[in-house]
Amino acid sequence: MLTAVKNQIKVTFISVKYALMREMLNKTTFLMNVIFMILNNASFILQWVVIYSLKSDVGGYSFGQVLLLWGTAASTFGFAHFFFKKSFSLSDAITNGKLDSYLVQPKNVLISAITSDVEPSAIGDLIYGVIMLIVSGLTIPKVLLFILFTISGGITMTSFAVILASLSFWFGRADSVADTGNGMITHFATYPDGIFHGISKIILYTIIPAGIINYIPVSVMTTFDVRLTLLVLAITVGMTALAFLFFYRGLRRYSSSNLMIAKI
Amino acid sequence: MAVIEVKNLKKNFRVKLKEKGLKGSLKSMVKASYRTVEAVKGVNFEVQEGEVIAFIGPNGAGKSTTIKMLTGILYPDGGDIRVLGIDPTKERKKLAYEIGTVFGQKEQLWMHLTPYDNFKFFGAIYDIPDKEAEKRIEEIKELFELQEIMNTPVRNLSLGQRIRCEIAASLIHQPKVLFLDEPTIGLDPVVKDSIRKLIKKMNKEYHTTVFLTSHDVSDIEKLCKRVIIINNGELVMDDSMENLKYHHLNKKIIEIKLAKMADFSNFDGIKVLKQKDTNFKLEIDLKKKSIADVLKLIHSDDLIDMNISNTPLEEIISEIYRDGVKV
């Protein structure tokens, strides 16, 4: 069992390494993708600079906390899209029968499928996240929590994408549902949760887990709370288990296809 | 020993029905209707260790669906499968260590990597220790004559070289059964021939059981000793290549060149396939006329040249596809 997990991790890292090597073949495009993503994210902060020049508090967040909120949002997004890029287009793989090659390999189909590609611009998101962390003020516990929540948030975001994409096994093309759901997490995760109330707030901590990915981590990094940290980790484990359950239940309904496919 | 056992295998697909136009789309949104397509209808067969068998049929016959169920890609709706004693639906990963697959229409290699890097990656997938993987890569490199292309990115290889690498990659873990789905699709005759030689060599050297689907009759004729034909989801024939030819060769083709004009159009059992001046190509139905009967119609002094051949296997198979021969 332990050897199998070790071998799976080894293959996953080789797969990510090879995908990165492919992206780096075109040096200019690769660097442009990274740099432009940092600039793109930076442009959003400008609006917050303007807002905080007029107000000192938005939804209970200081300017430093908003920077941390953006940093965590960018790093979790970057982590998920760099390591698990294909989870965000998994619906297409299910609908168009692109899982065949993973099904004939003695490895976990879901992990092999979602780690078969990387998104270079996601490196820009990760770098931007670190910059925001530095700007918001560095402490060792904060850095460690930031790393922990980047990983847990990235995995939760990926699990959410996998659950939505797995609906394709039952309902055919669920790509637009998955795109909308994934987009909503990203959008909501960059606004202070204090501006949301009632049902919308409940939704952000349940159906759209922006609260688990971003709001609670920012709160814990501001004022450490061991119970909230454990809650985030428990939900991450639960979401991951749910993603595997959904995907493998659905896989029994996979119908493949006869499309000509190249792994490029 | 049977390495593949298939009993009463079934697979259905649910296809959404839609009337034409926008109205039809709106109607199907309100109330969708479906049709069940029986892709595989209770198929039974066995494949013995070391056999090279052809599993053929026209498009949509159910051969790819069957091969996908045998390799664990698709879940069957009924029946029982054992490949090397393993049930693909329950122990997909265990089976994957024992079988190799090549889908001619689906690349499994990373295009930007060299064959060497790809083989290393496949070695890792099958948990082969680095030293052992290096040894097997060396072996495969020799067997498939890949020395010159080992360090060229796959995207820069010709289609034939790429297919050679695909087959080589599928052998890195020394599978006991190899599933080849249209391995020679799109290749020129020379490359096709070299791929066939490789499959033969591999079967001989490693004693690998080969399960082949192909629309190319030459693949079947040159590689396989047994043929299973599937049509409309049912087996229509499961026999040795020898028997296939023997039982279905009730027609002969005679090509003759005569010194004088002759007329063969009014004889029962003789069909004029082609005629140019005094050159004839005739198809003889041996149930109605023997070769001797035909020769009696020709004066020996008029005969300049003659060639008697069997009906091409392609025609025999097409006839079986059309008319079906129940096993």
Interface residues (C-beta under 8 A of the other chain):
Chain A: T3 N7 K10 V11 I14 S15 Y18 M21 R22 L25 L99 D100 S101 L103 V104 Q105 P106 K107 G172 R252 R253 Y254 S255 S256 N258 L259 M260 I261 A262 K263 I264
Chain B: F13 K16 S64 K68 T71 G72 I73 L74 Y75 R92 K93 K94 A96 Y97 I99 T101 F103 Q105 K106 E107 Q108 L109 W110 M111 H112 L113 D117 F121 A124 I125 Y126 D127 R155
